[in-house]
Amino acid sequence: QVQVVESGGGLVPSGGSLRLSCAVSGLIFAVDVMGWYRQAPGKERELVAYIRSTGSTNYTDSVKGRFTISRDNAKNTVYLQMNNLKFEDTAVYYCIADHRPVIPSPWWGQGTQVTVSS
């Protein structure tokens, strides 16, 4: 049984920092792509960043220079270091683990709330 568990969300003042973690258990191989999406109230879910097992990364423009994604392949764990947080970063952050086409669809976490006070 594959489980995706996020941690590290919380309430932080504008300009502050948080570090999110996501561990994928139940696998015997390193997941190809791991990343983070977020969904703010009344908005669609959007990609924040992802990282491949090779180490290549991709960020949405609004977080470039502020967020850093990293991973530990041996532990199938991904991290999101968020610095200089802004009010508009407030959202539920979801971890995703994707190994298509070996699996039919990605695995998702339950989400962790990040709230940035203005």
N, C-alpha and C positions, 0 to 999 in steps of 0.2 A: 504494500500500500504506500503510494507516494504521498508525502505531506510537504506542504510549503508553509512555513511559519515565519511571519515578520515580527520584528520588535524594534523599539527605539523611537516611536512617535511620542508626541507630547505637545505641551504649550511652551512657546518660546517668544520673547519679545523681538520686534523687528530689529534686524541686524545680528541676531543671535545665530547659533549653530545647533544642528542635530545630526546624529548619525543613525541611519536605519540599517538594520541587518535582516537578512532573509536566508534561512537554511532549508534546503531541499533534502529530505531524507527518503530512504527506501529505494535508492538507485545504486547500481554497481558501476556506473559510468559517469563521466563528467558531462553535465548538460551543455549543449552547444551554445545556446544564448540564454543569458539571464539579464533581467532588467527590471525597470520600475515604470509603472504608469501612475497617474493620479487623476482624481475626479473631484472637482470642486462642486459645491451646491449649484444646481441648475445648469451645469455644464457637462459636456461629453467627456468621457475618459480620454486622456491624452498620454502619449509616450513622453516620458521624462528622459530616460537614458537606458542604453543597453550595452552589454559587454559580451563578446564572444570568448570561447575557451582559449582562443589564440591571444587574447588581450586587446583586440581592437575594440574601440568604443565609439559611441555615437550619442550626441546630446541634442535635445531640443534647444532652439536658439535662446529662449528666455532664461535658461539655467547655465549656459556656457560661462565659464569663468567663476562660477559660484559653487557648483555641485561637482563632485568627483565620484565616479563609480569605480569599484574594484571588486575583485573576487578571489576566492580561494578554491581552486579546482578540486583539490583533494577532499575538501569538505562540502563541495557543492553549495557554497555560501557566497552571497553577493552583498556588498555594502554600498550605501549611498551617503557620502559625507556632504552635508548641506551647510554652506556658510553664507553669511550675509543674507539671511532669510528675509523675505518681503511678505507683506500682508497677502499678496496675490499667490503666494506659494501654499496658502492654506488649502488643504484638500485631504482626502483619504488616499493614501499611497498604497498601491498594490504591487506585489512582487510577481514576476512572471518567469517561468522556466520553459524554454522552448527547445525541443529536439526533433522538430519535423524534418524530414518525412518519416523518421523512424516511429514517431508517435503521431496519432491523428490530429491532436490539438494540444495547445500548451497547457501547462499546469499553472493555476493561479492561487495566490494566497488570499486570506480573508480581508486583508487591508489593515492599515494602521493610520490613525488620525494624526495629522500634523496641523497645528493651529498656531499662526503667527499673529501676535497682537500688534496693532498699529500704535 
